[in-house]
Amino acid sequence: MKNDANMKTDLDLNEIKKNKFGDQYFSEINHLTFDKLPAETLYSRDYNALFDQDSYLYIVVGSDSGLFYEFVKKKNQNLDVAFLFIDYKEVIESSIYLKQAGWNSTPKLVDEKFNFTDLLLTFKHFILNRKIMLIKSYAVLDATKGSAYEQLWHDVELRFSQFIKGEFDAQSAKVFEVERIYNAPDNLIPVKVLVKSLEGCDAVVLGGGPTLDESMEWIKKNQSKLIIFAAARIANRMAYEGIIPDFFVSVDPFPWSFDNAKGVLAFSEQSVLITSFHAQHRLVSQWRGAHVFAGERFAWQHDGYINNISAPGPTVTNAALHMAVSLGARRVFLAGVDFCFAGGKTHESLSEEAKANDLYGYKSKMKLEDNSGNQVETEPAFYSAKHAMEEAIRFYKSMAGVEVFSLGALSAKIAAVSYMATQDILLSMEDKATVMSPVFEKCQITKEARLQTLKNIETEFNNQLKRFNKLNKLATDILNTIPKVYDQKTQQLKAKPAAQVSKTKNKVMHLIGNDGDMLVNYQAAFFADSFKAVTDENNMSNNEVSEQLTAFFQGVKFSSSHFSEAIEQGLKRVKNRILESKSTDPCELLPIWRESHEMGRAYIWQSSNLNCSLNEVQQACLQTSLDEYEAEFSKKDHHYSKMLVKKVSNVATLFQRAEEAYRNRNVIELRGLFDHANSMESKEASHKTSFVYFVQAMIEELEGDIEDAIDIYLKVEMPFFRRISLNRILNIKINQEKYEEALFVLEALCEYSFDFMLPYADMLNLLGNRLAAMEVLGMYISQKPEAIDARLKLVQLQIEMDQKKEAKKILNQVLDISAENKAAIHLLSQIDNSD
């Protein structure tokens, strides 16, 4: 992934500080962080838990002038835990701790232009196991808004989110491959039959974004002059507006996609449906009109490769644009293709999302520029889709000379796409009927050709089922043999089992053939341990050899088993289609349609059997099928709507949005959250009330009504929000220099976490009550004897109280815990020199 960020740090690295413990750092970066305690003590206190994790990769943003890097370098003895530090090049070149560090060192160190795809070279095992995390250094934690390290974190988080989402999505092709198999009996006509059908035409791609609203009247007025490609999800909006798209496009494989797009089924007789090979099978199977599919019918290498046009994503509008260009459109206009939250909305005004106000279901902090020059909010999937479309358009322009225009003034600015107001567009096509009539003709298939295609698919599925079942058996055999390859006592290689493993492995590899990537990508996690790093690949231990073999063949076993199960279901669907083509009795088919939740098949069967004479019972079966389909089609309270309600009521997401708005002093956003939270459904009324009070208090605080803010913060009861509310009150009291009142707040916070006893002790000391502070620290240490920082705080107070004997005793205890603790050594020396 290319980093296009042009970050200027303006860091002043001339002022170098060295604390009394010998830690050296840039004051511009770390300020007073290491002023009172050594770096080692602070990192041990705050980051020690990282080293206890089982197999994890931590990407640390900022090296704290090299001190964090140095700590990890000395500390990390766990070979299953890896660290990668990212810092500014100028810091790397200036820090005494980073002179010899780089990509080939341990831990690894890179600069701000690091390409995240390089992680795949060394750390693929962690990524496949999803054991990877971004960590903030002290420099980032303490960064102020607009500072160099706030900017570094924002850039790294953005690029990392894009990278990791792409990798995680690519790791599992399971849902796509299962849908490919389920769709095979309905994917009969490849979209490539329509190549050049739209040569020279003007087309418009309609997405579900908010700016669709502003283009609606122009589209209605000019629909006879435009070839319209619409995302299936906006079918209900099209019906409401009286617009009949020429093509609907659907790509999403997920079960809820049917709920979101089923309105498209009402257009079966008027539009052409283009689906990717992995579109939701219930949508594809119940479409009863002209249909073509994109991509290959089968994932594996096979005879009869179609070489079909693909439907590249990641969103349906990316695929729709590709279809328009591939079929020959000369100019393509984009409406509702926003890739951002245009006007503070996520989708067009009549969508389920707009009704649910689902903006508040997103926790993204990402921004991009719109066509009007504004910085607007977006989310990772939209951001990635925009970049994918930019790359595609560059290709279209170079190969076909296509022009692409955006009709949304508030849509995301797309490279190589100009904004064009609808009043400035001149359309030349008089009537598109002459273009679309041949398109519908090319989408027809005879009953005989359909039946033959189904039989061919059945044969292919049977062959592949035998293949995957055999793969599964061979993998199982080899897994049973691997433990016998080495003698348990002598660890010597045993010839017979080793030969058996080698022979079986050759059979497995022969069966896999050129489909290795397909097998791995089906569910990469099955093969994750195959990518586990070994110390020396040319000199592996017996255990490492066994582990690698076991990991690979377990992956083969699991993946082949899953493919077999999917193909068995695919075979069942093919046989059902063949039965449908021959059966004259809807009562025979009714239970099949019910089992697959595809009652719309009844309409398809009916249209193919218009001359079939049905008795009373058969007519009743057919009518029952049609009635059940209509009930499902008209159902509003479906799975997707429930998902949306849950999404916009997610308090964790709402809290993140509130915190971001608070940091940015965005009162307008907080007011929107306040209104949304007031109106949302909640199973826990007290939780909702607490969140509403919490947001209201933040608004009052930002508007300067401090006392009102405190009163409202105190109304918050839910423990999670009450703790944060008390923290806010604490900060207010400290800023007001009302330390006595701050002490009472800290006392309340101690009920939520024992760790608040440390600042409680600090506040007591600040107020002159040193003995009470020492008592509190003693209580804390009795509960957390490993807390070195608390012991050192107590020692410093004891020295000030001339309790040197007690101080030396505690310092020796610290050295028993951490023999090289710089602070303890320094303080002991200080005591000895004062005697």
N, C-alpha and C positions, 0 to 999 in steps of 0.2 A: 504494500500500500504506500503510495507516494505521499510524502508530507509536504503540503503546499503552504504550510504556515510560514510566515515571514516574521519571526519573533525578534523584537529588539528588546534587550533586557535592561540596558542602562544600569547595570549593576556596578557599584563601586567596590572593586576588590583590592583597593589600596590599603584600607584599614584592616589590619590583621590583629586579632586579640589572642592572648594566651592566658588562660585562667591559672589559678594557683595549683591546679592539678596537672598542668602540662598540656591540656587540650588546646589545640590551635584552630581558630575558626575566623571566618570573615564576619565582621560585625554587621555588615549590610545584610547578610543572609540569616544569621542566627541570633543577632541582637543580644538579649540577656539570658538566653536559654541555658547556657552552660556556666553562668556566672557564679552560682552557689554550690552546684553539685557537679561531679565529673560526668562526662558523657557516658561512660560505662555504667554508672549507677542509674542514670536516667533511662538508658536503653534497656537495661536489665529489668527495670521496673515496668516499662510500658510495652516492650516488644518481645519479652522472653517467651511468651506463649507461641510465637511463630515457629520456634524451633522444636516444639513438641508435636507438631502436626505430622501425620503420616503421608509422605509423598506430596509435596506442594511446591509450586513455583510462585514466588512473590516478586512482583515488579514494583520496585520502590521508586517513587518520583521524588527526586532530590536526594543528595548524599549528605546534606548538612555539613558543607565545607569539607567533605570526605570523612567526617567522624563516624557517621552511620555505617559507611562502607567499611571503615577500619574495624568497627565493632563486630560486624558480621564476619569479616575475614578471620578474626581471631576466635570468634565464638562458635561458628557453625561446624559441628562435627558430624551432623546427620546428613549422610550422603543422599538421603531421599528428599531432602529439602534444598531447593535451589533459589538463589536470589539474582535478580538483574536490576541494576541501578541505572536510572536515567537522570542526567543532569546537563546543564548547559556546557557547551564545549569550553567556554572561557573559564568556567569554574574547574573543570577537569584539568585544564592546562595550568591552573594557578595553585591548586591544592597540593600540599606536601604529601598527602595521603594517597593521591590518585596518580602519581607520576608513572607508575609501572602498571596501572590497571587498564583493562580494555576488554574486548570481546573474548579473548583467549585466557583471561585470568579467572580466578575463583575468589569471590563472586564476580560475575560479569558486569562490565560498565560500558554504557553507550551514551552518545550525546542526544540532544533533543531532536535530531533528524532521523533517529532510528526507524528502520522499516520493520514493522511488526511481523511481516511474513518471514523474516529471518528466524523467528522463534521456532519455526517448523524444522529448522536444520538440527536443532539440539534438544528442543523441549516438547516434541510432538507427543510424547507419552503423557505429560501433564495435561496437555490440551485435550487429548482424547478422553482422559479420565475426568476432565472438567475440574482439575485441581490447579487453578490459576487465579491470582488475585492482585489487584492494584493496591498498593500501600502508600500512605502519605508519610513523608518524613516530617520532622519538626518544622523545617523551613516552609513546607506546604501548609501544615496545620496552623502556623502562625501568620501565614501570608494575608496581607490586607487586600481589599478589592482593587484590582487594576495593577497589582504588583507583579514582579517578574515570575514569582513562583505560583501565584494564583493563575497566571497566564500559562505557565508550563503545565500545571495540573489540568487545566481546561483542555489544552491541546492534546495532551497524552490520553486523557480520559475519552475524548471524542474519537481519536484514531484507534485506541484500544477497543472501544465499544464496537466500532465498525468491524474491526478485524475479528474479534472474538465471536460476534454474532454470525459473521459469514462462515467461520470455521465450525461453530456449533451446528449451524444449519446444514453444512455440507457433511457433517459427521453421520447424519442419519437420513438415508434416502428411503427408509422403510415405508413411511406413509405414502411417498410418491410411487414407489415400486408396487406396493399393494394396490393402489388405485389404478396403476397402469394395467395390472393383471385383471382387476375387476372390470375395467372399461374395455378390455380387448374385444368382447363380443359385440360391443356397440360402436367401437372405433373402426368403421368400415371404409370410409372414404377419406383419404389423406388430403390435407389442405393444398398440397402442391398441384392438385388438378385445377386450382383457380389462379395459378400464376399468370400474370399479364391480363387478368380479367378486368382490372381497373386502370389500365394504362391511360395516363394523361388526365385522370380525374382528380378533382379536389375532394379531400376526405376530412372528416373531423373525428377526433377521438374524444369521447366523453368519459371522464372519470367521475368519481363520487366526491370530489373536493368541494369546499365552500364556494369557489368562484363559478361553479356550474350555474348557480342562480343568475348571475349577471349576464350570462350568454344565452339564457333559455329562449328569450323572445326572438333573438336573431336566428337561432337554430330552427325554431318553429316556422319562421317566415321563409327560411331558405332550405328546408329539408328536401325539397324536390331537386335541388341543385348540388346537394352534398351527399357523398357516400358516408353514412354514419356508422361508426364503430362505437359501441357502448359497452361499458363494463356490465356484466350480468347483474351486479349488485344494485344498479340504479334502475332496474326494470320497472319497479313500482312508480318511480318518479316519471319515467317515460310514459307510462300509461296515464298518469295524472295529467301530464302536459299534452297528451295527444300526439306524441312523437313516436314514429315507428322506425327504429334503427334498422339498417340493412343487415348489420352483423352485431350479434352479441358475442362477447368474449368472456370465457371463464377459465381460470387456471387453478384456483385454490382446491386442495385435496381434503380439507378438514371437514368433519361431520357437520359442524355449525355453518359451513359455507352453503349447505343446501338451504337452511333457514334464511340466510342472508340474500340468496339469489333466486329462490324458487319462483319469484314473480315473473322471471323470464319465461316460464313455461306457458304463460298466457299468450306469448308471441310466436308459438310454434308454427303457425300457418303463414306468418308474415315476414319473419326474419330468418337469417342463416345463423346457426350457432357454431362458433368456432371454439373448440376446447383443447387445452393441452392434453397430452396423454394421461396426465395425473389429475385432471379435474374431478370434483366430487362425483362418484359414480351414480349416486341417486339422481343427480341433476341430468347427467348424460343419458341415463337409461330411460328417463321419463319424458325426454324431449321427443316430440312426434313429428318434427318437420325436417327441413334441410339441415344437415349436420356434417361438418368436416372436422378432422382432428389434426393437431400439430405434434410433431415429434415421432418417434418410432413406436410401433405397436408393442414390441418386445424389447427388454433391456439387454438380453444376452445376444451373442453372435449367432446369426441364423441365416438360412437361405431365404431369399426374397426380401432382402434389406430394402426398405422403401426409399431411403434418402429424402425424407420428408422435410418440410420447412419446420423449424423449431419455434417454440413460443418462449423466448427468453424473458425472465422476470427481472427483478424480484416481485413486481406488482403486476396486476392485470393490465394497467395502462401501458407498461413497458411492452407487454406482449401484444396489446392491441395496436400500438404504433408499428411494431415489427410486422404485423399482419398487413396493415395498410400499405406499408412500403413494399413488402414482398409481393403483394398482388398488383403493384404498379401505380399506386397513387402518386401524382406529381407534386401536389402541395398537401400538407397535413396541418390542420389547426388543432390545437389542444385546448379543451375546455373542461374545467374541473380537474385538471391534472396539476395539482398544486404542490405536492411534496412538502407542505408546511401547513401550519395552522393559520390560514389566511383569515384576517379579521377576527382572530381569537376563536375560530371555529375549526373543527376537524373534518366535517363532512357537510354535504349539501343539506339545505334546510329541512327537507322532508324525510331525511334518513332516520333510521333507528338511533344512530349515534347522536344526531343533533337533538332528537327528542330526549335522550338520556343525558344530554350535556356532557358528553364523554371526554371533553378537554381535561376534566379533572381526574380522569383515569390514567393520565400520562404523568410520569415523574421526570421527563427529560428536561435537561437544561440547555439543549443544543439550539443554536441560532444559525440562520443563513439569511442571505439577502433576497428580497422579492423584486419583482419587476419595477416597483416604484422606488427602489433604493432603501427600503426599510429593513431593519434587522428583525426577523420574525422567528417565533419558536417553531421547532420541528422535533421529530423523534428519530431514533437510529434507522428504523426501517425506511422511512421516507427519505432520509438523508442518503442512504445507500442506493435507493431507487433512482434518485436524481442523478447521482454520479454514473449509474449504469446507463441511464438514458442519454447522458452527455456523450459517453463513449460510443453508444450505438449510433447517435446522430452524426458524429464525426465520420463513422464508417458509411452511413447512408449517403452523406453528402459527397464523399470521395468516390463512391461506386455508382450511385444512381442520380446524383445531382438533385436530390429531393430538397424541397424547402419546408421547414417546420416553423410554425408560428404559435405563440401562446396568446390566448384571448383573455387571460386573467391579469389585471393590473397588480393584484396582490398575490399572484402565484409566485413560487420560487423562481428566481432567475436561473435559467438553464443555458449553459454555454452553447453557442451556435444557434440559439433560438431567440428570435426577436419578438417583442411584444407588439401586437397589432390590435388596435381598437376595431370593433366589428363594423363601425360605420365606414372604415377605410378599405374594407375588403370588397373586391369585385369578383363575382363568380360568373363563369362562362357557360357552364353546362345547363342546357335548357331543361332536360328531363332525364333523370337517371334510369327510367324504366328500361330503356334500350340496353343499358349496361347490366342491370341486375337480372333481367330475364334469362340470359345465357348462364348466369351464375347459378340460378336455381336448377337449370337443366343439368349442369355438371354435378350437382349434388344428389342426383337420383341414382338408385341402384335397383336392379331387377330382383324379383323374389328368388330367382334361380341363382343369381350371382351372390346374393346375401347368404343363401343356404350353403353354397360352395365355400365361401369365405369362412363361415362358421365351422364347417367341417375341417378346413385347413387349420384353423386356430385350435380346434379340439385335438388334432393330430400333434401339433406343436406342443401343446400343454402336456399331452401324455408322454411324449419323448422327454421333455424337461423334467417331468415328475420322476420318471425312472432315473434320470441323471442325478437329480438332487438327493433322492433317496439313497442311491448308491454312494454318493459323496458322504452322506451322513453316516452310513454304515462303515465305510473305510476310515473316516475320521475317528469314529468310536473305537474301531479295532486298534488303530495306531495309538490312541490315548491309553488303551489298556496295556499296550506293549511298552510304552516309553519307560515306566518305572522299572522294567526288567532289563534295560539296556546296560546298566552298570551294576556290578556286583556290590551289594550293600555293605559288605565287610571290607573288601579290597579296593573298591571303586574302580576295578578294571573293567574295560569294555568287554561285553559278552557278545561273541560273534553272531550267534543265531538270532537273538532278539534285534540286534543292530541291523542285520541283513533284512529281517522282516520289516523293520521300520523303513529302511531305505526303499525296499520294493513297494511297500504300500504307499509311501510318499510319492513315488514316481507315478503310481496309478492315480492318486489324488490330483497331482499337478496336470496329468494328461486330461482328466475329466474337467478340470477348471479351465484349461486352455487359455483363451484370450479374455476370459471373464473374471480375472482376478480382481480388478478394480471394482467391478460390479458387486462382487461378493463382499469385499471389504467395506465399500461405501454403503451397502445396505444398512449396516449398523456398525460403525467404526469401533464403538466401544467393545464389541465382541473381540476385536483384535488388538485392543489397547496395549496389553502387556507384551505384544510382539515388538513394540517400538520402545520398550524400556531400555534405557542406556545400560551398556555393560562396560566394564573397565577396559577390556582389550578384546575386540571382536576376533582377533586372530589367535587369541590364546585364552579361550573361555574355559571356565571350570566345568566339571561334570554337571553341577547343579544349574549353572547358567545355560548349558546346552539343553538340559531337560526342561527348564523353565521356558526357553524360547520355543522349543518344539511343542510343548503343551499349550502355550499361549496361542500359537498359530492354528493348531488343529482343533482346539476348543472353539476358536473363531469360525473355522470351516464348519464344524458340527452345528453350532448355533445358527449360523447364517443359512446353511443349506436346509436346516430343519424349518426355519421360518419361511424360506422360499417354497418349500414343499407344501406347507400349510396354506399359503396364499394361492398356489397353483391349484390345489384341490378345490378351493372355493371358486377359483376362476373356471375350472372345468365344470363345476356344478352350474355356474351361470351360463356357460356356453351350451350345455345340454338343455337348460331351461329355454334358451332362445330357440334352439332347434325344435324342441317340443312345441313352443308357441307357434312356430311357422307351420306345424303340421296339425295341431289340435283344432278341433271345431267345437270344443266344449269348454266354456269359461269356468265351469265348476271344477274342472280338472286343474285349471291354472290359478284359481283364486288363492288356495293355500300357499302356492309358490310366491305369488306377488306379496302376500301378507308377510311371509317369512323374511323376504328381502326388503320390506317397507318400500315397495315400488308399485303402488296401486295404479299409478299413471300408465303402467304397461297395458292396462285394460283398454285405454283409448287407442293405443297402437295396434293391439290385437283387433279391436273393433273395426278400425279403418282398413285392415287387411282382410276382413271377413264380412264385408257388407252384404254379400249375397248368401251368407250362411243362415239357414233357418234354425231358430232356437226354440226349444220348448219352454214351457212356463218356468220350470226350475232353472234352466240355463239363463233365461232372461233375468230372473231374480239374482242369480250369481253375478251376472254382468253388471246389473244396476247397483248391487251392493259394492262391487269393486269401484265403480265410478263415484258412488256417494262417499266412500271412505277416502278416495283420492281428493275429492273436493273439500272434505272436512280438513284434511291435512294441509291442502293448499291455502285455505282461508284462515288457518290457525295463526293467531298473532302472538300469543303468549308462548313462544317457542324457546328452544335452548339458547339461541343467540341473544334474544332479548334479556333472558335471565343472566347470561354472561355479562352483558353490558351493565345491568343494575348492580351486579356484584363488583364489577370493575370500578364504577364511579362511586361506590360506597366503601372502597378500600381505604381505611383510615391511614395505613402506612404510606400509601401514595399521596393522599391529601396532605399528610404531615410534611412530606418531602417538598411538595409544592409550596406549602406555607412557609417552611424554613427558607427556601430559595427566595421567595418574595420578601420575606423579612430581611434577609441579608442585602437584597437589592433595594430595600426601602420602597417596594412596589405596593403602595396602598390600594391601588385599583385592583390588582390581582387578589389581594387579601379580601377586599370587599366581595369580589366574585366568589371566592372560596367560602366566605361567611354565608352568602345567600344560598350557595349550593349545599353546604353542610346543613343549613336550616331546613332545606326542602327534601333532603335525601332520606331514603328508607334505612332503618337501622334496627337490628335485632336487639341491640343493647342501647336503650334510651339514654342511660347515664353516660355511656361512651360518647354518644353523639353530642349530648349537652356539654360535656367537658371539652370536646374539640371546638364547639361553637364558641364557648367562653374563651378558650385559648386563642383563637383567631381574633376575636373581638378585642382581647387585651393587647395583642400585637398592634392592631390598628390604632388603638388609643395611645399606645406608647410611641409609635412612629409619628403620630400627629401632635405629640407633645403633651398630651393629657396624662401625665405620669401617675398622679395619685389615683385617677380613675382606672388606669391600667393595672396598678397594684391591686386595687379592690377586686377587679375582675379576675386577675390571675389567681387570687385567693379563693375564688368560687370553683376553680377547677378541682374535680375530685378523683378522676381516673388516675391511678398511681403513675402511669407512664407520663402523662401530660402534667400532672401536679409537680413531679420532680423537675421537669423542665421549667415550669412556671415559677417555682421557687428559685431556680437558678437565675431566671430573668430578674426576679425581685432582688436577689443578692447583688447582681451586677448594678442594678439601679441604685441600691443603697450604698454600694462602694463608690460609685461615681458621685453620689451626693455627699460622700464622706460621712455618712451616718453609720459609723462602725458598730455602735452598740446594737442598732437595729439589724445590721448585717449579721451580727453574732447570733441573734435569735433565729434568723433565717437558716443559718448554717446548722444550728441545733436541730431544726426541723428536717433539714436535708440528711442529717446523720441517721434518721429513721429509715431512709431509703437505701443508703449505702454507707458501710463502715468507712469507706475511703474519704468521706467528707470530714472525718475527724482530723485529717492533716490540715486542711485549710482552717478548720475550727481552732486548732491549736495555734496556727499562725495568727489568727484574728485575736485570740486571747493574748498572745505575746505583743501584738501591735497595741493593744489596749493597756499594756503594762502589767498584765496578770501572768507573769512568767511561770510561777509555780503551778498554776492551773494548767497552763500550756504543757508543762512537763508531765503533769499527771495524765492529761489526755493522750499524749504521745506514748506514755507507758502502757496505758490501756490498749492502745492500738497495737503496740509491739507484742503484747501478751496474746493478742488474737492472730497477729500475722508476724511470727518470729523471723520470717525470711525477708521482711521489708527493710532492706538496707537503708533506703532513703529516710525512713522514719527514725531509725537509730541514729543516723548522722544529724538529723534535725535536733534530736534530743541531746546528742553530744555537744553540739554548738551552744545550746542553752546551758548545759551543765558547765561548760568552760566559762561562759559569761557569769555564771553563779559561783565560779571558783570551786566547782565540785570535780576536781581533776581526777581523783581516784575512781569515782563512779564513771567518769567519761572514758578513762583508759580501759576499764573493764568492758564497757560496751564496744569500744573500738577493737579490742582483741576478739570479741565475739563476731564482729563484722569480718575480721581477717580470717576467722575460722570458716566463715561462709564463703568469702571471696578473698583469697590470699593476696591478690595483687590489687586490691581496691585502692585507687589513688587517693581518694578522699580520706580514707582511714589512715593510710600511711602519712599523709600530709598533716592531719590533725594530731596524730601521735607525736610526730616530730615537733609540731608547734608546742604541745604540752611539755615534752622533754626539754625543749630549749628555754621554756619559761621557768623551769624549776631551778 
